[in-house]
Amino acid sequence: MEYFDLPVARRVQISQLFNARNFCFATATHNRSPTFYFAEGGLINLNTALRCGRLRTSHRSGPLIDMTNSPKGHIFFDNLADRDQVRRDIRNTPAIARRQALNIVENQYRTQPRNGDYHYEYTKTIGQINRISRRHASGGRIVLAPRPSDNQIRLLIARLLADGCQITLDRAIVSPLGASLNLPIVAGVTPYLNSLG
């Protein structure tokens, strides 16, 4: 699939969210290509933006263009043990009490990233103060730079679409996964961005 094969409304959503001014950070690990995170208004609005998304370049579930029309909460950790303990604690907390538990965690850890951090995110459901609809622990560590250019982001999206990525909006699949080309892993943010051409 190519960008111009998408419906106009989907292209507008993608281009308005996934651009250099909205880039927040990437996560990277040695055994897969990076994931790029975006929030409307950029890093300063990371925990309040109503439109958020990520471009996942490789994963056992395939590449993904993920968009959310709800604010996300982000918590950053110096070490994996703390992140995993919080992940277990939140998973074992009754749904009705998760938001309150996360407020406590946010006061113990950071809500803004530093290079090398471990990352945990969750979706704050609009109109339901205590509802957390999705939780996710990133597989890699935070990389704040380099910031991809608008052209690199367009090339990244084109690569994801060519690789048969799935597109989701508020967790609903709006474009099913195609036939993945199983592109080779390009570990690291700089090498990945350089591989885009």
Secondary structure, DSSP 8 states (H G I E B T S, - for coil): --GGGS-HHHHHHHHHHSSGGGEEEEEEETTEEEEEEEETT-GGGTTT-SSEEEEE---TT--EEEEESS-EEEEEESSHHHHHHHHHHHHTS-GGGHHHHHHHHHHHSBSS--TT-EEEEEEE-TT-TT-EEEEEE-SSEEE--S---HHHHHHHHHHHHHTT-EEEETTEEEE------------SHHHHHHHT-
